[in-house]
Structures are given as C-alpha cells and as structure tokens.
Amino acid sequence: MAGLNLRFTEEELDALRARAESEGRSMQSFAHDAVITAINEHSRPFNEAADHVLKVGGELNRRLA
C-alpha cells in the first residue's frame, strides 16, 4: 500500500491527535477516513446529477420508442 506524508502546524496536529483520541482511533486511521470522506463527498453532486439525467433520459427514451 502506498503512503503519503502530510505536514501540519502544531495546532493542527494537536487537534488531530485530540479528535482521533476522542474516537479511540489512531491519527493515521482518522486522517485516512477524513480524506476518503472528502473524496466521496466531492463526487456526490456529480453522481446525483448523473442519476437524475439517467432517470429523465430513460423516461424520454421510453416515450420516443
């Protein structure tokens, strides 16, 4: 599995450490899941729009057939 080094200010690192600890998780696990969540959330509007277009397009195709 590939790795990635990230740089944080001391304040950011302290906040990350505290948040991960409050959830009983490692900082690495918490940061990994936060990045994956951000990636997935970024894709959500596109996926919703694509679903809508497919639904509307499917209805139109049935009418035209």
N, CA and C atoms as a LAMMPS dump frame, in Angstrom:
ITEM: TIMESTEP
0
ITEM: NUMBER OF ATOMS
195
ITEM: BOX BOUNDS ff ff ff
-5.0000000000000000e+02 5.0000000000000000e+02
-5.0000000000000000e+02 5.0000000000000000e+02
-5.0000000000000000e+02 5.0000000000000000e+02
ITEM: ATOMS id mol type element x y z
1 1 1 N 0.848 -1.172 0
2 1 2 C 0 0 0
3 1 3 C 0.898 1.241 0
4 2 1 N 0.559 2.204 -0.819
5 2 2 C 1.343 3.431 -0.924
6 2 3 C 1.114 4.315 0.293
7 3 1 N 2.076 5.173 0.572
8 3 2 C 1.984 6.08 1.703
9 3 3 C 2.041 7.524 1.255
10 4 1 N 1.728 8.41 2.17
11 4 2 C 1.727 9.837 1.908
12 4 3 C 2.124 10.55 3.184
13 5 1 N 3.077 11.451 3.084
14 5 2 C 3.462 12.259 4.235
15 5 3 C 2.713 13.58 4.193
16 6 1 N 2.129 13.957 5.291
17 6 2 C 1.4 15.222 5.396
18 6 3 C 2.077 16.098 6.429
19 7 1 N 1.998 17.4 6.226
20 7 2 C 2.576 18.354 7.171
21 7 3 C 1.459 19.159 7.808
22 8 1 N 1.521 19.281 9.117
23 8 2 C 0.544 20.028 9.891
24 8 3 C 1.261 21.028 10.789
25 9 1 N 0.571 22.112 11.108
26 9 2 C 1.091 23.004 12.145
27 9 3 C 0.949 22.27 13.478
28 10 1 N 1.603 22.759 14.494
29 10 2 C 1.482 22.136 15.819
30 10 3 C 0.039 22.155 16.293
31 11 1 N -0.659 23.257 16.023
32 11 2 C -2.052 23.375 16.445
33 11 3 C -2.933 22.363 15.707
34 12 1 N -2.7 22.219 14.41
35 12 2 C -3.473 21.249 13.63
36 12 3 C -3.201 19.825 14.106
37 13 1 N -1.937 19.533 14.366
38 13 2 C -1.571 18.2 14.831
39 13 3 C -2.182 17.912 16.202
40 14 1 N -2.173 18.901 17.081
41 14 2 C -2.802 18.735 18.395
42 14 3 C -4.297 18.463 18.253
43 15 1 N -4.959 19.191 17.334
44 15 2 C -6.399 18.994 17.118
45 15 3 C -6.664 17.605 16.537
46 16 1 N -5.834 17.184 15.597
47 16 2 C -5.971 15.852 15.006
48 16 3 C -5.789 14.778 16.073
49 17 1 N -4.769 14.928 16.881
50 17 2 C -4.485 13.952 17.937
51 17 3 C -5.661 13.869 18.917
52 18 1 N -6.184 15.028 19.31
53 18 2 C -7.288 15.051 20.269
54 18 3 C -8.545 14.425 19.684
55 19 1 N -8.844 14.747 18.439
56 19 2 C -10.061 14.212 17.805
57 19 3 C -9.964 12.705 17.629
58 20 1 N -8.821 12.232 17.142
59 20 2 C -8.639 10.79 16.959
60 20 3 C -8.723 10.068 18.303
61 21 1 N -8.092 10.646 19.308
62 21 2 C -8.109 10.031 20.642
63 21 3 C -9.527 9.982 21.197
64 22 1 N -10.31 11.039 20.963
65 22 2 C -11.685 11.064 21.483
66 22 3 C -12.549 9.979 20.848
67 23 1 N -12.17 9.537 19.657
68 23 2 C -12.9 8.469 18.971
69 23 3 C -12.24 7.105 19.164
70 24 1 N -11.164 7.085 19.94
71 24 2 C -10.478 5.825 20.2
72 24 3 C -9.79 5.268 18.974
73 25 1 N -9.281 6.157 18.129
74 25 2 C -8.663 5.741 16.865
75 25 3 C -7.256 6.305 16.77
76 26 1 N -6.483 5.735 15.858
77 26 2 C -5.157 6.277 15.595
78 26 3 C -5.304 7.533 14.733
79 27 1 N -4.315 8.393 14.778
80 27 2 C -4.34 9.589 13.933
81 27 3 C -4.315 9.185 12.463
82 28 1 N -3.569 8.153 12.129
83 28 2 C -3.48 7.698 10.747
84 28 3 C -4.839 7.225 10.239
85 29 1 N -5.526 6.434 11.03
86 29 2 C -6.841 5.934 10.646
87 29 3 C -7.843 7.076 10.505
88 30 1 N -7.806 7.999 11.446
89 30 2 C -8.725 9.134 11.407
90 30 3 C -8.471 9.994 10.176
91 31 1 N -7.203 10.305 9.908
92 31 2 C -6.856 11.135 8.749
93 31 3 C -7.214 10.432 7.445
94 32 1 N -6.948 9.14 7.363
95 32 2 C -7.283 8.372 6.159
96 32 3 C -8.779 8.459 5.875
97 33 1 N -9.59 8.189 6.893
98 33 2 C -11.035 8.208 6.698
99 33 3 C -11.542 9.609 6.363
100 34 1 N -10.921 10.64 6.924
101 34 2 C -11.316 12.017 6.613
102 34 3 C -11.05 12.347 5.144
103 35 1 N -9.932 11.902 4.639
104 35 2 C -9.605 12.144 3.224
105 35 3 C -10.567 11.38 2.32
106 36 1 N -10.83 10.133 2.63
107 36 2 C -11.753 9.333 1.819
108 36 3 C -13.149 9.947 1.843
109 37 1 N -13.585 10.411 2.984
110 37 2 C -14.893 11.075 3.086
111 37 3 C -14.924 12.319 2.213
112 38 1 N -13.865 13.102 2.225
113 38 2 C -13.804 14.316 1.395
114 38 3 C -13.85 13.959 -0.086
115 39 1 N -13.16 12.915 -0.475
116 39 2 C -13.176 12.475 -1.878
117 39 3 C -14.584 12.059 -2.281
118 40 1 N -15.221 11.255 -1.449
119 40 2 C -16.563 10.768 -1.759
120 40 3 C -17.582 11.902 -1.762
121 41 1 N -17.464 12.838 -0.861
122 41 2 C -18.403 13.964 -0.805
123 41 3 C -18.252 14.835 -2.039
124 42 1 N -17.047 14.972 -2.531
125 42 2 C -16.807 15.765 -3.738
126 42 3 C -17.497 15.125 -4.945
127 43 1 N -17.575 13.824 -4.97
128 43 2 C -18.189 13.093 -6.082
129 43 3 C -19.707 13.045 -5.988
130 44 1 N -20.259 13.264 -4.814
131 44 2 C -21.688 13.099 -4.605
132 44 3 C -22.551 13.961 -5.521
133 45 1 N -22.301 15.276 -5.659
134 45 2 C -23.166 16.076 -6.549
135 45 3 C -23.161 15.574 -7.991
136 46 1 N -21.999 15.164 -8.492
137 46 2 C -21.926 14.624 -9.846
138 46 3 C -22.751 13.347 -9.96
139 47 1 N -22.589 12.454 -8.992
140 47 2 C -23.323 11.192 -9.032
141 47 3 C -24.827 11.412 -8.965
142 48 1 N -25.261 12.365 -8.147
143 48 2 C -26.686 12.667 -8.067
144 48 3 C -27.198 13.236 -9.385
145 49 1 N -26.416 14.116 -9.999
146 49 2 C -26.814 14.691 -11.29
147 49 3 C -26.87 13.609 -12.365
148 50 1 N -25.902 12.725 -12.384
149 50 2 C -25.888 11.644 -13.373
150 50 3 C -27.092 10.736 -13.186
151 51 1 N -27.426 10.415 -11.948
152 51 2 C -28.61 9.592 -11.688
153 51 3 C -29.871 10.269 -12.197
154 52 1 N -29.971 11.563 -11.981
155 52 2 C -31.138 12.323 -12.444
156 52 3 C -31.23 12.3 -13.972
157 53 1 N -30.111 12.539 -14.634
158 53 2 C -30.104 12.548 -16.104
159 53 3 C -30.497 11.183 -16.646
160 54 1 N -29.967 10.128 -16.047
161 54 2 C -30.315 8.781 -16.498
162 54 3 C -31.798 8.492 -16.298
163 55 1 N -32.343 8.943 -15.185
164 55 2 C -33.764 8.719 -14.918
165 55 3 C -34.62 9.477 -15.927
166 56 1 N -34.323 10.753 -16.108
167 56 2 C -35.088 11.574 -17.053
168 56 3 C -34.886 11.075 -18.474
169 57 1 N -33.656 10.753 -18.828
170 57 2 C -33.358 10.256 -20.168
171 57 3 C -34.038 8.928 -20.447
172 58 1 N -34.107 8.081 -19.446
173 58 2 C -34.765 6.798 -19.612
174 58 3 C -36.24 6.968 -19.897
175 59 1 N -36.868 7.883 -19.205
176 59 2 C -38.286 8.153 -19.448
177 59 3 C -38.493 8.716 -20.842
178 60 1 N -37.637 9.622 -21.262
179 60 2 C -37.727 10.197 -22.596
180 60 3 C -37.522 9.121 -23.666
181 61 1 N -36.559 8.252 -23.457
182 61 2 C -36.314 7.172 -24.417
183 61 3 C -37.519 6.255 -24.552
184 62 1 N -38.179 5.962 -23.43
185 62 2 C -39.381 5.119 -23.487
186 62 3 C -40.475 5.824 -24.29
187 63 1 N -40.626 7.123 -24.125
188 63 2 C -41.646 7.872 -24.865
189 63 3 C -41.348 7.898 -26.358
190 64 1 N -40.075 7.986 -26.702
191 64 2 C -39.689 8.081 -28.102
192 64 3 C -39.685 6.733 -28.818
193 65 1 N -39.663 5.665 -28.061
194 65 2 C -39.58 4.319 -28.66
195 65 3 C -40.864 3.889 -29.318
